[in-house]
Structure formats: C-alpha cells, structure tokens
Amino acid sequence: MQTIYDFTAKEITQLRKAIGFQQPEFAKLLSISTIYQKNIEYGKNRVSNAYLKRIDVNITQGKSEYISAVKFLVEESDRLKQVLSCL
C-alpha cells in the first residue's frame, strides 16, 4: 500500500469536508482527539507521517486517484475564489 506524505493542512480540511465529516467524526475515524484534528487543520500541529498513514489506511486506502482528486479540488477552489474576487 502506497503511503501519502504530502497532504497540507488545507488539503486535509478539504478532504474531510469532501467526505462530509465534521472534525469530531473525522478525528474518531482516525482514532485521534478532536483537538488534535483541529490543530492539524489550523496549522498548530504539524502533519506527521503517522497522521498521514492513518488517512491512508482509513480513508484513501492507497488509492492515488483519491489523493489527486482532493488536490485538484483544493486548486480549483482557490482558482474560483480568485475569479470571484475580481468580479
């Protein structure tokens, strides 16, 4: 199983939202505290390899297309926000 090691805090937030989870639900899925999850998303805790491994095992299951989809959605979201700000 391929492990991912390059999700940013922003991408993790987008992944959580894309699968329709609130922070407490996502934290429970990963067997971590809600506070730890919140701190990851706000950049207060670093995104560790152990944390990314939990995402890989519990959510993406080594499927690179899931990872690519999240990264694409984050980039598109940023692009669309820029377009809207110019209107």
N, C-alpha and C positions, 0 to 999 in steps of 0.2 A: 504494500500500500504506500503510495506516494504521500509524503507529509508536506504540508504547505508551511512556508516560513516567511511569507512576505505580505500578509494582511496588515493594513494600517488600522488604527483605531477607528477611523472614519468608515473604512470598508467593513469592519466588524459590526458597526452600528447599522450600516445599510443591509448587511446580511441578516441581522436579527430582525430588522423591520420587514425585509423581503419575505421572510418565512412567517411573518405575522406574530412574532413573540414580543412581549413586554420584557423588560430587563429581568424581573424575578423569574419568569418562565424560562428564559434563555439561561440564566445562571443555574437554575435547577437542572436543566438538561445537561449542562456541563459539569455539574456537581461542584459548583463554586458558590460563594456568597453573592448576594445581590450587590452589596457594597463593592466587592472586588470587580464585578462586571461594570458597574457604574464608573469606577475609577479607570478601568481599561478604556471605556468609551470616551471619557473626558481627558484622557492622556495623563492621568495622575499615576497610573501603574503602567509599566512597560508591557508590551505584548510579548510574552515569553514563548519559547519553543514548546514548553509543556502546555500552555494555554492553547496554542495553535494545534497541537496534537489532539487535544480534546475536541476542538472543532472538526478536525479531520475525521476522527473516529466516530463522533456522534452526529455529524451533520453532512459534511461533504463526502465522506467515505472514500477519499482518494480520487474522486471524480473531478478531473481538471476542468470539465465544462461548467461545473458549478462555480468554481473559483473564477473562471473567465467571465461568467455571466454577472457575478457580483461586481467585479472590477469594471465591466462595461457599464453597468447601471450607475455606478458612482461617477464615472467620467461623463456620462450623458446628463446626469442630474446637475453636475457642475456647469456643463456647457449650456443647458437650458436656463439655468439661473442667470448666467451671463447675458444670454439673449434677452431675457425678460427685463434685466436691469437697464438695457439700452432702449427699451420701448417707452 
